[in-house]
Every structure is written in C-alpha cells, then in structure tokens.
Amino acid sequence: MAIRYHCRHCETEVGRLPFGSAEEVRTLHRLADGEAVDFITEEEDGEVTVQCICEHCQQSLDRFPDYYALQKWLQ
C-alpha cells in the first residue's frame, strides 16, 4: 500500500510514499480537514491518492493567474 501524490491538473504522478497500515490512512483522513478531504481518495486496492499540483503546473498558474478561473485548463 502507498500514498500516491498526483497532479490534479496534468495527472502526472508527483510521488509515492509507502505506508504500513489502514490506521495510518485513517490518521491521514483525520488530519485533513475541510476542503482538504476533497483531495484525498482511497482506492479499492488500498492505495491513497492525494491530489496536489506539480511544479510545472504551479509555474504555469503563477505566469497565467487567469487559469485559476478555469475548471480544467490543460487540454
């Protein structure tokens, strides 16, 4: 089982961290409050996916702040 960090814009896998137990997944969900819970999903195979933003997409958003208004700005 692992925690997978996945860019929510370009869908690139940013990283992967191993974890040992289902209790650690529950702890992660407890630590994430409010809107952060929307970015964490648990897959059927036990992996946890955290949607984040990769460095490339962050740089694009910094250069073109109007992209924040778009739901999906990469085609």
PQR file with spaces between the fields and no chain letter, atoms N, CA, C, O and H, PARSE charges and radii, in Angstrom:
ATOM       1  N    MET     1       0.845   -1.179    0.000 -0.4000 1.5000
ATOM       2  CA   MET     1       0.000    0.000    0.000 -0.0000 2.0000
ATOM       3  C    MET     1       0.889    1.240    0.000  0.5500 1.7000
ATOM       4  O    MET     1       2.014    1.230    0.500 -0.5500 1.4000
ATOM       5  N    ALA     2       0.340    2.312   -0.581 -0.4000 1.5000
ATOM       6  CA   ALA     2       1.132    3.530   -0.693 -0.0000 2.0000
ATOM       7  C    ALA     2       0.215    4.740   -0.730  0.5500 1.7000
ATOM       8  O    ALA     2      -0.983    4.636   -0.990 -0.5500 1.4000
ATOM       9  H    ALA     2      -0.574    2.321   -0.987  0.4000 1.0000
ATOM      10  N    ILE     3       0.816    5.886   -0.461 -0.4000 1.5000
ATOM      11  CA   ILE     3       0.149    7.170   -0.660 -0.0000 2.0000
ATOM      12  C    ILE     3       0.736    7.737   -1.943  0.5500 1.7000
ATOM      13  O    ILE     3       1.944    7.950   -2.046 -0.5500 1.4000
ATOM      14  H    ILE     3       1.789    5.970   -0.250  0.4000 1.0000
ATOM      15  N    ARG     4      -0.124    7.976   -2.913 -0.4000 1.5000
ATOM      16  CA   ARG     4       0.307    8.446   -4.224 -0.0000 2.0000
ATOM      17  C    ARG     4      -0.079    9.920   -4.355  0.5500 1.7000
ATOM      18  O    ARG     4      -1.230   10.294   -4.130 -0.5500 1.4000
ATOM      19  H    ARG     4      -1.105    7.803   -2.830  0.4000 1.0000
ATOM      20  N    TYR     5       0.899   10.747   -4.723 -0.4000 1.5000
ATOM      21  CA   TYR     5       0.648   12.165   -4.957 -0.0000 2.0000
ATOM      22  C    TYR     5       0.521   12.368   -6.462  0.5500 1.7000
ATOM      23  O    TYR     5       1.415   12.008   -7.227 -0.5500 1.4000
ATOM      24  H    TYR     5       1.834   10.443   -4.906  0.4000 1.0000
ATOM      25  N    HIS     6      -0.597   12.946   -6.873 -0.4000 1.5000
ATOM      26  CA   HIS     6      -0.985   13.008   -8.267 -0.0000 2.0000
ATOM      27  C    HIS     6      -1.397   14.438   -8.593  0.5500 1.7000
ATOM      28  O    HIS     6      -2.236   15.009   -7.896 -0.5500 1.4000
ATOM      29  H    HIS     6      -1.324   13.239   -6.251  0.4000 1.0000
ATOM      30  N    CYS     7      -0.812   15.038   -9.662 -0.4000 1.5000
ATOM      31  CA   CYS     7      -1.165   16.411  -10.032 -0.0000 2.0000
ATOM      32  C    CYS     7      -2.601   16.445  -10.542  0.5500 1.7000
ATOM      33  O    CYS     7      -2.963   15.690  -11.444 -0.5500 1.4000
ATOM      34  H    CYS     7      -0.132   14.574  -10.228  0.4000 1.0000
ATOM      35  N    ARG     8      -3.402   17.305   -9.973 -0.4000 1.5000
ATOM      36  CA   ARG     8      -4.816   17.368  -10.340 -0.0000 2.0000
ATOM      37  C    ARG     8      -5.043   18.062  -11.672  0.5500 1.7000
ATOM      38  O    ARG     8      -6.154   18.027  -12.203 -0.5500 1.4000
ATOM      39  H    ARG     8      -3.108   17.919   -9.239  0.4000 1.0000
ATOM      40  N    HIS     9      -4.015   18.691  -12.220 -0.4000 1.5000
ATOM      41  CA   HIS     9      -4.156   19.394  -13.497 -0.0000 2.0000
ATOM      42  C    HIS     9      -3.657   18.548  -14.668  0.5500 1.7000
ATOM      43  O    HIS     9      -4.402   18.315  -15.619 -0.5500 1.4000
ATOM      44  H    HIS     9      -3.113   18.719  -11.789  0.4000 1.0000
ATOM      45  N    CYS    10      -2.416   18.090  -14.611 -0.4000 1.5000
ATOM      46  CA   CYS    10      -1.836   17.348  -15.735 -0.0000 2.0000
ATOM      47  C    CYS    10      -1.854   15.839  -15.524  0.5500 1.7000
ATOM      48  O    CYS    10      -1.481   15.082  -16.421 -0.5500 1.4000
ATOM      49  H    CYS    10      -1.810   18.279  -13.839  0.4000 1.0000
ATOM      50  N    GLU    11      -2.286   15.395  -14.339 -0.4000 1.5000
ATOM      51  CA   GLU    11      -2.428   13.982  -13.992 -0.0000 2.0000
ATOM      52  C    GLU    11      -1.098   13.220  -13.932  0.5500 1.7000
ATOM      53  O    GLU    11      -1.071   11.997  -14.066 -0.5500 1.4000
ATOM      54  H    GLU    11      -2.588   16.009  -13.610  0.4000 1.0000
ATOM      55  N    THR    12      -0.006   13.947  -13.731 -0.4000 1.5000
ATOM      56  CA   THR    12       1.303   13.333  -13.558 -0.0000 2.0000
ATOM      57  C    THR    12       1.442   12.828  -12.130  0.5500 1.7000
ATOM      58  O    THR    12       0.997   13.486  -11.190 -0.5500 1.4000
ATOM      59  H    THR    12      -0.028   14.941  -13.622  0.4000 1.0000
ATOM      60  N    GLU    13       2.061   11.658  -11.963 -0.4000 1.5000
ATOM      61  CA   GLU    13       2.337   11.177  -10.608 -0.0000 2.0000
ATOM      62  C    GLU    13       3.548   11.941  -10.087  0.5500 1.7000
ATOM      63  O    GLU    13       4.639   11.860  -10.650 -0.5500 1.4000
ATOM      64  H    GLU    13       2.423   11.123  -12.727  0.4000 1.0000
ATOM      65  N    VAL    14       3.340   12.681   -9.007 -0.4000 1.5000
ATOM      66  CA   VAL    14       4.382   13.520   -8.428 -0.0000 2.0000
ATOM      67  C    VAL    14       5.279   12.706   -7.501  0.5500 1.7000
ATOM      68  O    VAL    14       6.485   12.946   -7.440 -0.5500 1.4000
ATOM      69  H    VAL    14       2.454   12.748   -8.549  0.4000 1.0000
ATOM      70  N    GLY    15       4.712   11.758   -6.789 -0.4000 1.5000
ATOM      71  CA   GLY    15       5.491   10.947   -5.871 -0.0000 2.0000
ATOM      72  C    GLY    15       4.659    9.845   -5.259  0.5500 1.7000
ATOM      73  O    GLY    15       3.443    9.787   -5.441 -0.5500 1.4000
ATOM      74  H    GLY    15       3.732   11.563   -6.838  0.4000 1.0000
ATOM      75  N    ARG    16       5.333    8.965   -4.526 -0.4000 1.5000
ATOM      76  CA   ARG    16       4.676    7.832   -3.884 -0.0000 2.0000
ATOM      77  C    ARG    16       5.412    7.535   -2.578  0.5500 1.7000
ATOM      78  O    ARG    16       6.638    7.425   -2.551 -0.5500 1.4000
ATOM      79  H    ARG    16       6.320    9.011   -4.377  0.4000 1.0000
ATOM      80  N    LEU    17       4.645    7.407   -1.505 -0.4000 1.5000
ATOM      81  CA   LEU    17       5.209    7.077   -0.200 -0.0000 2.0000
ATOM      82  C    LEU    17       4.586    5.790    0.307  0.5500 1.7000
ATOM      83  O    LEU    17       3.364    5.641    0.268 -0.5500 1.4000
ATOM      84  H    LEU    17       3.649    7.496   -1.527  0.4000 1.0000
ATOM      85  N    PRO    18       5.396    4.862    0.778 -0.5600 1.5000
ATOM      86  CA   PRO    18       4.819    3.648    1.359  0.2800 2.0000
ATOM      87  C    PRO    18       4.250    3.934    2.745  0.5500 1.7000
ATOM      88  O    PRO    18       4.736    4.815    3.454 -0.5500 1.4000
ATOM      89  N    PHE    19       3.225    3.191    3.122 -0.4000 1.5000
ATOM      90  CA   PHE    19       2.731    3.258    4.490 -0.0000 2.0000
ATOM      91  C    PHE    19       2.372    1.858    4.925  0.5500 1.7000
ATOM      92  O    PHE    19       2.199    0.960    4.101 -0.5500 1.4000
ATOM      93  H    PHE    19       2.830    2.476    2.546  0.4000 1.0000
ATOM      94  N    GLY    20       2.262    1.682    6.214 -0.4000 1.5000
ATOM      95  CA   GLY    20       2.175    0.341    6.732 -0.0000 2.0000
ATOM      96  C    GLY    20       0.809   -0.191    7.063  0.5500 1.7000
ATOM      97  O    GLY    20       0.599   -1.401    6.970 -0.5500 1.4000
ATOM      98  H    GLY    20       2.402    2.412    6.884  0.4000 1.0000
ATOM      99  N    SER    21      -0.145    0.655    7.450 -0.4000 1.5000
ATOM     100  CA   SER    21      -1.396    0.097    7.942 -0.0000 2.0000
ATOM     101  C    SER    21      -2.585    0.961    7.575  0.5500 1.7000
ATOM     102  O    SER    21      -2.438    2.120    7.189 -0.5500 1.4000
ATOM     103  H    SER    21       0.025    1.637    7.526  0.4000 1.0000
ATOM     104  N    ALA    22      -3.758    0.379    7.702 -0.4000 1.5000
ATOM     105  CA   ALA    22      -5.004    1.104    7.467 -0.0000 2.0000
ATOM     106  C    ALA    22      -5.175    2.210    8.506  0.5500 1.7000
ATOM     107  O    ALA    22      -5.820    3.222    8.229 -0.5500 1.4000
ATOM     108  H    ALA    22      -3.877   -0.563    8.016  0.4000 1.0000
ATOM     109  N    GLU    23      -4.610    2.031    9.688 -0.4000 1.5000
ATOM     110  CA   GLU    23      -4.694    3.054   10.735 -0.0000 2.0000
ATOM     111  C    GLU    23      -4.001    4.340   10.285  0.5500 1.7000
ATOM     112  O    GLU    23      -4.463    5.436   10.602 -0.5500 1.4000
ATOM     113  H    GLU    23      -4.087    1.209    9.913  0.4000 1.0000
ATOM     114  N    GLU    24      -2.899    4.212    9.551 -0.4000 1.5000
ATOM     115  CA   GLU    24      -2.213    5.395    9.044 -0.0000 2.0000
ATOM     116  C    GLU    24      -3.080    6.145    8.041  0.5500 1.7000
ATOM     117  O    GLU    24      -3.044    7.374    7.989 -0.5500 1.4000
ATOM     118  H    GLU    24      -2.524    3.322    9.294  0.4000 1.0000
ATOM     119  N    VAL    25      -3.859    5.417    7.246 -0.4000 1.5000
ATOM     120  CA   VAL    25      -4.778    6.048    6.293 -0.0000 2.0000
ATOM     121  C    VAL    25      -5.855    6.808    7.051  0.5500 1.7000
ATOM     122  O    VAL    25      -6.184    7.936    6.686 -0.5500 1.4000
ATOM     123  H    VAL    25      -3.888    4.418    7.289  0.4000 1.0000
ATOM     124  N    ARG    26      -6.405    6.213    8.094 -0.4000 1.5000
ATOM     125  CA   ARG    26      -7.426    6.895    8.898 -0.0000 2.0000
ATOM     126  C    ARG    26      -6.843    8.139    9.557  0.5500 1.7000
ATOM     127  O    ARG    26      -7.526    9.157    9.668 -0.5500 1.4000
ATOM     128  H    ARG    26      -6.137    5.296    8.390  0.4000 1.0000
ATOM     129  N    THR    27      -5.597    8.067    9.993 -0.4000 1.5000
ATOM     130  CA   THR    27      -4.934    9.234   10.584 -0.0000 2.0000
ATOM     131  C    THR    27      -4.794   10.343    9.552  0.5500 1.7000
ATOM     132  O    THR    27      -5.005   11.514    9.866 -0.5500 1.4000
ATOM     133  H    THR    27      -5.042    7.240    9.902  0.4000 1.0000
ATOM     134  N    LEU    28      -4.439    9.982    8.320 -0.4000 1.5000
ATOM     135  CA   LEU    28      -4.325   10.971    7.261 -0.0000 2.0000
ATOM     136  C    LEU    28      -5.663   11.663    7.022  0.5500 1.7000
ATOM     137  O    LEU    28      -5.705   12.881    6.851 -0.5500 1.4000
ATOM     138  H    LEU    28      -4.268    9.031    8.064  0.4000 1.0000
ATOM     139  N    HIS    29      -6.744   10.909    7.010 -0.4000 1.5000
ATOM     140  CA   HIS    29      -8.072   11.492    6.816 -0.0000 2.0000
ATOM     141  C    HIS    29      -8.459   12.395    7.983  0.5500 1.7000
ATOM     142  O    HIS    29      -9.096   13.428    7.777 -0.5500 1.4000
ATOM     143  H    HIS    29      -6.709    9.920    7.150  0.4000 1.0000
ATOM     144  N    ARG    30      -8.084   12.022    9.202 -0.4000 1.5000
ATOM     145  CA   ARG    30      -8.394   12.872   10.360 -0.0000 2.0000
ATOM     146  C    ARG    30      -7.611   14.177   10.314  0.5500 1.7000
ATOM     147  O    ARG    30      -8.119   15.224   10.715 -0.5500 1.4000
ATOM     148  H    ARG    30      -7.566   11.183    9.369  0.4000 1.0000
ATOM     149  N    LEU    31      -6.367   14.117    9.823 -0.4000 1.5000
ATOM     150  CA   LEU    31      -5.543   15.323    9.757 -0.0000 2.0000
ATOM     151  C    LEU    31      -6.036   16.290    8.692  0.5500 1.7000
ATOM     152  O    LEU    31      -5.888   17.505    8.828 -0.5500 1.4000
ATOM     153  H    LEU    31      -5.953   13.267    9.498  0.4000 1.0000
ATOM     154  N    ALA    32      -6.618   15.749    7.639 -0.4000 1.5000
ATOM     155  CA   ALA    32      -7.136   16.591    6.556 -0.0000 2.0000
ATOM     156  C    ALA    32      -8.518   17.083    6.954  0.5500 1.7000
ATOM     157  O    ALA    32      -9.443   16.291    7.132 -0.5500 1.4000
ATOM     158  H    ALA    32      -6.738   14.763    7.529  0.4000 1.0000
ATOM     159  N    ASP    33      -8.646   18.369    7.089 -0.4000 1.5000
ATOM     160  CA   ASP    33      -9.941   18.917    7.478 -0.0000 2.0000
ATOM     161  C    ASP    33     -10.493   19.812    6.378  0.5500 1.7000
ATOM     162  O    ASP    33      -9.749   20.259    5.505 -0.5500 1.4000
ATOM     163  H    ASP    33      -7.895   19.013    6.944  0.4000 1.0000
ATOM     164  N    GLY    34     -11.764   20.068    6.416 -0.4000 1.5000
ATOM     165  CA   GLY    34     -12.400   20.985    5.479 -0.0000 2.0000
ATOM     166  C    GLY    34     -12.256   20.550    4.036  0.5500 1.7000
ATOM     167  O    GLY    34     -12.558   19.410    3.683 -0.5500 1.4000
ATOM     168  H    GLY    34     -12.369   19.706    7.125  0.4000 1.0000
ATOM     169  N    GLU    35     -11.790   21.470    3.205 -0.4000 1.5000
ATOM     170  CA   GLU    35     -11.671   21.218    1.782 -0.0000 2.0000
ATOM     171  C    GLU    35     -10.584   20.202    1.456  0.5500 1.7000
ATOM     172  O    GLU    35     -10.643   19.573    0.400 -0.5500 1.4000
ATOM     173  H    GLU    35     -11.545   22.397    3.492  0.4000 1.0000
ATOM     174  N    ALA    36      -9.611   20.022    2.311 -0.4000 1.5000
ATOM     175  CA   ALA    36      -8.526   19.088    2.039 -0.0000 2.0000
ATOM     176  C    ALA    36      -9.038   17.668    1.853  0.5500 1.7000
ATOM     177  O    ALA    36      -8.437   16.890    1.112 -0.5500 1.4000
ATOM     178  H    ALA    36      -9.563   20.533    3.169  0.4000 1.0000
ATOM     179  N    VAL    37     -10.123   17.320    2.503 -0.4000 1.5000
ATOM     180  CA   VAL    37     -10.687   15.976    2.382 -0.0000 2.0000
ATOM     181  C    VAL    37     -11.095   15.698    0.933  0.5500 1.7000
ATOM     182  O    VAL    37     -11.056   14.549    0.494 -0.5500 1.4000
ATOM     183  H    VAL    37     -10.612   17.952    3.105  0.4000 1.0000
ATOM     184  N    ASP    38     -11.482   16.729    0.192 -0.4000 1.5000
ATOM     185  CA   ASP    38     -11.866   16.557   -1.208 -0.0000 2.0000
ATOM     186  C    ASP    38     -10.697   16.119   -2.078  0.5500 1.7000
ATOM     187  O    ASP    38     -10.910   15.607   -3.178 -0.5500 1.4000
ATOM     188  H    ASP    38     -11.514   17.662    0.549  0.4000 1.0000
ATOM     189  N    PHE    39      -9.479   16.306   -1.616 -0.4000 1.5000
ATOM     190  CA   PHE    39      -8.305   15.979   -2.405 -0.0000 2.0000
ATOM     191  C    PHE    39      -7.691   14.632   -2.032  0.5500 1.7000
ATOM     192  O    PHE    39      -6.655   14.257   -2.581 -0.5500 1.4000
ATOM     193  H    PHE    39      -9.306   16.722   -0.723  0.4000 1.0000
ATOM     194  N    ILE    40      -8.301   13.908   -1.122 -0.4000 1.5000
ATOM     195  CA   ILE    40      -7.776   12.619   -0.686 -0.0000 2.0000
ATOM     196  C    ILE    40      -8.810   11.545   -0.985  0.5500 1.7000
ATOM     197  O    ILE    40      -9.956   11.636   -0.544 -0.5500 1.4000
ATOM     198  H    ILE    40      -9.143   14.212   -0.675  0.4000 1.0000
ATOM     199  N    THR    41      -8.398   10.520   -1.742 -0.4000 1.5000
ATOM     200  CA   THR    41      -9.297    9.404   -2.026 -0.0000 2.0000
ATOM     201  C    THR    41      -8.587    8.091   -1.737  0.5500 1.7000
ATOM     202  O    THR    41      -7.378    7.960   -1.931 -0.5500 1.4000
ATOM     203  H    THR    41      -7.467   10.446   -2.100  0.4000 1.0000
ATOM     204  N    GLU    42      -9.355    7.137   -1.275 -0.4000 1.5000
ATOM     205  CA   GLU    42      -8.816    5.808   -1.028 -0.0000 2.0000
ATOM     206  C    GLU    42      -9.314    4.883   -2.123  0.5500 1.7000
ATOM     207  O    GLU    42     -10.519    4.744   -2.332 -0.5500 1.4000
ATOM     208  H    GLU    42     -10.336    7.244   -1.118  0.4000 1.0000
ATOM     209  N    GLU    43      -8.377    4.249   -2.824 -0.4000 1.5000
ATOM     210  CA   GLU    43      -8.706    3.355   -3.931 -0.0000 2.0000
ATOM     211  C    GLU    43      -9.111    1.986   -3.392  0.5500 1.7000
ATOM     212  O    GLU    43      -8.888    1.672   -2.223 -0.5500 1.4000
ATOM     213  H    GLU    43      -7.397    4.362   -2.655  0.4000 1.0000
ATOM     214  N    GLU    44      -9.703    1.188   -4.254 -0.4000 1.5000
ATOM     215  CA   GLU    44     -10.147   -0.150   -3.847 -0.0000 2.0000
ATOM     216  C    GLU    44      -8.984   -1.049   -3.446  0.5500 1.7000
ATOM     217  O    GLU    44      -9.138   -1.925   -2.595 -0.5500 1.4000
ATOM     218  H    GLU    44      -9.885    1.443   -5.204  0.4000 1.0000
ATOM     219  N    ASP    45      -7.813   -0.832   -4.061 -0.4000 1.5000
ATOM     220  CA   ASP    45      -6.651   -1.673   -3.755 -0.0000 2.0000
ATOM     221  C    ASP    45      -5.924   -1.240   -2.484  0.5500 1.7000
ATOM     222  O    ASP    45      -4.898   -1.821   -2.132 -0.5500 1.4000
ATOM     223  H    ASP    45      -7.688   -0.120   -4.751  0.4000 1.0000
ATOM     224  N    GLY    46      -6.445   -0.221   -1.791 -0.4000 1.5000
ATOM     225  CA   GLY    46      -5.863    0.227   -0.537 -0.0000 2.0000
ATOM     226  C    GLY    46      -4.950    1.430   -0.674  0.5500 1.7000
ATOM     227  O    GLY    46      -4.587    2.042    0.330 -0.5500 1.4000
ATOM     228  H    GLY    46      -7.279    0.251   -2.078  0.4000 1.0000
ATOM     229  N    GLU    47      -4.571    1.782   -1.893 -0.4000 1.5000
ATOM     230  CA   GLU    47      -3.740    2.963   -2.071 -0.0000 2.0000
ATOM     231  C    GLU    47      -4.553    4.223   -1.812  0.5500 1.7000
ATOM     232  O    GLU    47      -5.763    4.266   -2.037 -0.5500 1.4000
ATOM     233  H    GLU    47      -4.866    1.284   -2.709  0.4000 1.0000
ATOM     234  N    VAL    48      -3.865    5.235   -1.339 -0.4000 1.5000
ATOM     235  CA   VAL    48      -4.484    6.532   -1.097 -0.0000 2.0000
ATOM     236  C    VAL    48      -3.905    7.500   -2.121  0.5500 1.7000
ATOM     237  O    VAL    48      -2.690    7.569   -2.303 -0.5500 1.4000
ATOM     238  H    VAL    48      -2.882    5.201   -1.156  0.4000 1.0000
ATOM     239  N    THR    49      -4.779    8.245   -2.787 -0.4000 1.5000
ATOM     240  CA   THR    49      -4.339    9.231   -3.765 -0.0000 2.0000
ATOM     241  C    THR    49      -4.611   10.621   -3.215  0.5500 1.7000
ATOM     242  O    THR    49      -5.733   10.941   -2.822 -0.5500 1.4000
ATOM     243  H    THR    49      -5.767    8.188   -2.640  0.4000 1.0000
ATOM     244  N    VAL    50      -3.573   11.437   -3.195 -0.4000 1.5000
ATOM     245  CA   VAL    50      -3.685   12.826   -2.770 -0.0000 2.0000
ATOM     246  C    VAL    50      -3.495   13.684   -4.017  0.5500 1.7000
ATOM     247  O    VAL    50      -2.443   13.644   -4.654 -0.5500 1.4000
ATOM     248  H    VAL    50      -2.662   11.177   -3.515  0.4000 1.0000
ATOM     249  N    GLN    51      -4.518   14.456   -4.356 -0.4000 1.5000
ATOM     250  CA   GLN    51      -4.398   15.345   -5.500 -0.0000 2.0000
ATOM     251  C    GLN    51      -3.671   16.603   -5.057  0.5500 1.7000
ATOM     252  O    GLN    51      -4.057   17.257   -4.088 -0.5500 1.4000
ATOM     253  H    GLN    51      -5.372   14.489   -3.838  0.4000 1.0000
ATOM     254  N    CYS    52      -2.612   16.927   -5.784 -0.4000 1.5000
ATOM     255  CA   CYS    52      -1.804   18.101   -5.464 -0.0000 2.0000
ATOM     256  C    CYS    52      -1.528   18.839   -6.766  0.5500 1.7000
ATOM     257  O    CYS    52      -2.252   18.647   -7.743 -0.5500 1.4000
ATOM     258  H    CYS    52      -2.298   16.396   -6.571  0.4000 1.0000
ATOM     259  N    ILE    53      -0.522   19.657   -6.801 -0.4000 1.5000
ATOM     260  CA   ILE    53      -0.139   20.363   -8.023 -0.0000 2.0000
ATOM     261  C    ILE    53       1.365   20.197   -8.214  0.5500 1.7000
ATOM     262  O    ILE    53       2.147   20.380   -7.281 -0.5500 1.4000
ATOM     263  H    ILE    53       0.066   19.813   -6.008  0.4000 1.0000
ATOM     264  N    CYS    54       1.754   19.848   -9.436 -0.4000 1.5000
ATOM     265  CA   CYS    54       3.177   19.650   -9.715 -0.0000 2.0000
ATOM     266  C    CYS    54       3.853   21.004   -9.937  0.5500 1.7000
ATOM     267  O    CYS    54       3.185   22.025  -10.102 -0.5500 1.4000
ATOM     268  H    CYS    54       1.119   19.700  -10.194  0.4000 1.0000
ATOM     269  N    GLU    55       5.162   20.996   -9.938 -0.4000 1.5000
ATOM     270  CA   GLU    55       5.932   22.228  -10.067 -0.0000 2.0000
ATOM     271  C    GLU    55       5.661   22.919  -11.410  0.5500 1.7000
ATOM     272  O    GLU    55       5.540   24.143  -11.466 -0.5500 1.4000
ATOM     273  H    GLU    55       5.705   20.167   -9.804  0.4000 1.0000
ATOM     274  N    HIS    56       5.567   22.144  -12.476 -0.4000 1.5000
ATOM     275  CA   HIS    56       5.321   22.707  -13.803 -0.0000 2.0000
ATOM     276  C    HIS    56       3.971   23.432  -13.854  0.5500 1.7000
ATOM     277  O    HIS    56       3.891   24.559  -14.343 -0.5500 1.4000
ATOM     278  H    HIS    56       5.665   21.150  -12.430  0.4000 1.0000
ATOM     279  N    CYS    57       2.922   22.795  -13.356 -0.4000 1.5000
ATOM     280  CA   CYS    57       1.596   23.419  -13.355 -0.0000 2.0000
ATOM     281  C    CYS    57       1.558   24.643  -12.446  0.5500 1.7000
ATOM     282  O    CYS    57       0.906   25.634  -12.775 -0.5500 1.4000
ATOM     283  H    CYS    57       2.986   21.880  -12.959  0.4000 1.0000
ATOM     284  N    GLN    58       2.244   24.588  -11.314 -0.4000 1.5000
ATOM     285  CA   GLN    58       2.299   25.741  -10.419 -0.0000 2.0000
ATOM     286  C    GLN    58       2.965   26.927  -11.101  0.5500 1.7000
ATOM     287  O    GLN    58       2.510   28.062  -10.961 -0.5500 1.4000
ATOM     288  H    GLN    58       2.774   23.783  -11.047  0.4000 1.0000
ATOM     289  N    GLN    59       4.040   26.669  -11.838 -0.4000 1.5000
ATOM     290  CA   GLN    59       4.714   27.747  -12.569 -0.0000 2.0000
ATOM     291  C    GLN    59       3.788   28.340  -13.627  0.5500 1.7000
ATOM     292  O    GLN    59       3.771   29.554  -13.830 -0.5500 1.4000
ATOM     293  H    GLN    59       4.410   25.746  -11.952  0.4000 1.0000
ATOM     294  N    SER    60       3.016   27.486  -14.301 -0.4000 1.5000
ATOM     295  CA   SER    60       2.060   27.983  -15.305 -0.0000 2.0000
ATOM     296  C    SER    60       0.992   28.856  -14.657  0.5500 1.7000
ATOM     297  O    SER    60       0.632   29.904  -15.193 -0.5500 1.4000
ATOM     298  H    SER    60       3.029   26.500  -14.136  0.4000 1.0000
ATOM     299  N    LEU    61       0.489   28.426  -13.509 -0.4000 1.5000
ATOM     300  CA   LEU    61      -0.513   29.223  -12.802 -0.0000 2.0000
ATOM     301  C    LEU    61       0.066   30.546  -12.306  0.5500 1.7000
ATOM     302  O    LEU    61      -0.628   31.562  -12.279 -0.5500 1.4000
ATOM     303  H    LEU    61       0.782   27.575  -13.073  0.4000 1.0000
ATOM     304  N    ASP    62       1.329   30.530  -11.918 -0.4000 1.5000
ATOM     305  CA   ASP    62       1.974   31.768  -11.481 -0.0000 2.0000
ATOM     306  C    ASP    62       2.097   32.756  -12.644  0.5500 1.7000
ATOM     307  O    ASP    62       1.919   33.961  -12.464 -0.5500 1.4000
ATOM     308  H    ASP    62       1.894   29.704  -11.940  0.4000 1.0000
ATOM     309  N    ARG    63       2.403   32.236  -13.838 -0.4000 1.5000
ATOM     310  CA   ARG    63       2.556   33.100  -15.010 -0.0000 2.0000
ATOM     311  C    ARG    63       1.213   33.556  -15.578  0.5500 1.7000
ATOM     312  O    ARG    63       1.099   34.664  -16.100 -0.5500 1.4000
ATOM     313  H    ARG    63       2.547   31.258  -13.984  0.4000 1.0000
ATOM     314  N    PHE    64       0.194   32.692  -15.473 -0.4000 1.5000
ATOM     315  CA   PHE    64      -1.118   32.992  -16.047 -0.0000 2.0000
ATOM     316  C    PHE    64      -2.197   32.819  -14.980  0.5500 1.7000
ATOM     317  O    PHE    64      -2.891   31.802  -14.979 -0.5500 1.4000
ATOM     318  H    PHE    64       0.287   31.792  -15.048  0.4000 1.0000
ATOM     319  N    PRO    65      -2.355   33.770  -14.082 -0.5600 1.5000
ATOM     320  CA   PRO    65      -3.288   33.625  -12.965  0.2800 2.0000
ATOM     321  C    PRO    65      -4.748   33.486  -13.396  0.5500 1.7000
ATOM     322  O    PRO    65      -5.577   33.040  -12.602 -0.5500 1.4000
ATOM     323  N    ASP    66      -5.078   33.854  -14.624 -0.4000 1.5000
ATOM     324  CA   ASP    66      -6.448   33.674  -15.109 -0.0000 2.0000
ATOM     325  C    ASP    66      -6.842   32.200  -15.175  0.5500 1.7000
ATOM     326  O    ASP    66      -8.031   31.880  -15.193 -0.5500 1.4000
ATOM     327  H    ASP    66      -4.405   34.216  -15.269  0.4000 1.0000
ATOM     328  N    TYR    67      -5.859   31.298  -15.210 -0.4000 1.5000
ATOM     329  CA   TYR    67      -6.146   29.861  -15.260 -0.0000 2.0000
ATOM     330  C    TYR    67      -6.898   29.386  -14.018  0.5500 1.7000
ATOM     331  O    TYR    67      -7.609   28.382  -14.069 -0.5500 1.4000
ATOM     332  H    TYR    67      -4.894   31.557  -15.196  0.4000 1.0000
ATOM     333  N    TYR    68      -6.744   30.102  -12.905 -0.4000 1.5000
ATOM     334  CA   TYR    68      -7.437   29.709  -11.676 -0.0000 2.0000
ATOM     335  C    TYR    68      -8.948   29.685  -11.856  0.5500 1.7000
ATOM     336  O    TYR    68      -9.646   28.939  -11.169 -0.5500 1.4000
ATOM     337  H    TYR    68      -6.166   30.917  -12.864  0.4000 1.0000
ATOM     338  N    ALA    69      -9.458   30.500  -12.779 -0.4000 1.5000
ATOM     339  CA   ALA    69     -10.905   30.571  -13.011 -0.0000 2.0000
ATOM     340  C    ALA    69     -11.427   29.376  -13.809  0.5500 1.7000
ATOM     341  O    ALA    69     -12.633   29.132  -13.839 -0.5500 1.4000
ATOM     342  H    ALA    69      -8.892   31.107  -13.338  0.4000 1.0000
ATOM     343  N    LEU    70     -10.533   28.636  -14.450 -0.4000 1.5000
ATOM     344  CA   LEU    70     -10.945   27.505  -15.288 -0.0000 2.0000
ATOM     345  C    LEU    70     -10.977   26.218  -14.494  0.5500 1.7000
ATOM     346  O    LEU    70     -10.106   25.974  -13.658 -0.5500 1.4000
ATOM     347  H    LEU    70      -9.553   28.834  -14.426  0.4000 1.0000
ATOM     348  N    GLN    71     -11.965   25.404  -14.748 -0.4000 1.5000
ATOM     349  CA   GLN    71     -12.076   24.100  -14.067 -0.0000 2.0000
ATOM     350  C    GLN    71     -10.950   23.177  -14.511  0.5500 1.7000
ATOM     351  O    GLN    71     -10.289   22.558  -13.677 -0.5500 1.4000
ATOM     352  H    GLN    71     -12.672   25.602  -15.426  0.4000 1.0000
ATOM     353  N    LYS    72     -10.728   23.079  -15.812 -0.4000 1.5000
ATOM     354  CA   LYS    72      -9.647   22.240  -16.349 -0.0000 2.0000
ATOM     355  C    LYS    72      -8.977   23.050  -17.442  0.5500 1.7000
ATOM     356  O    LYS    72      -9.570   23.264  -18.499 -0.5500 1.4000
ATOM     357  H    LYS    72     -11.265   23.581  -16.490  0.4000 1.0000
ATOM     358  N    TRP    73      -7.767   23.500  -17.211 -0.4000 1.5000
ATOM     359  CA   TRP    73      -7.110   24.388  -18.158 -0.0000 2.0000
ATOM     360  C    TRP    73      -6.114   23.695  -19.059  0.5500 1.7000
ATOM     361  O    TRP    73      -5.625   24.322  -19.999 -0.5500 1.4000
ATOM     362  H    TRP    73      -7.286   23.326  -16.352  0.4000 1.0000
ATOM     363  N    LEU    74      -5.788   22.445  -18.829 -0.4000 1.5000
ATOM     364  CA   LEU    74      -4.947   21.682  -19.738 -0.0000 2.0000
ATOM     365  C    LEU    74      -5.836   20.815  -20.610  0.5500 1.7000
ATOM     366  O    LEU    74      -6.707   20.106  -20.105 -0.5500 1.4000
ATOM     367  H    LEU    74      -6.185   21.935  -18.066  0.4000 1.0000
ATOM     368  N    GLN    75      -5.623   20.868  -21.897 -0.4000 1.5000
ATOM     369  CA   GLN    75      -6.445   20.079  -22.830 -0.0000 2.0000
ATOM     370  C    GLN    75      -5.728   18.799  -23.212  0.5500 1.7000
ATOM     371  O    GLN    75      -6.257   18.003  -23.988 -0.5500 1.4000
ATOM     372  H    GLN    75      -4.916   21.444  -22.307  0.4000 1.0000
